[in-house]
């Protein structure tokens, strides 16, 4: 199974901005996600149309399972 983390931030103009990371470990914790989001905001490496990311809004971990069929 593949896991992805969707983080939602509020930018300087008050708009929501989503950032998705695929391939995260399934046992990532809420404090780890919060720390990651704080680091992303502090480093100010992402810029959106509404300016820099200013605060955290939310996050969610999604799992995706793929089943391949052998059709011979």
HELIX and SHEET records of a PDB file:
HELIX    1   1 UNK A   30  UNK A   43  1                                  14    
SHEET    1   A 4 UNK A  16  UNK A  22  0                                        
SHEET    2   A 4 UNK A   2  UNK A  11 -1                                        
SHEET    3   A 4 UNK A  51  UNK A  64 -1                                        
SHEET    4   A 4 UNK A  47  UNK A  48 -1                                        
END                                                                             
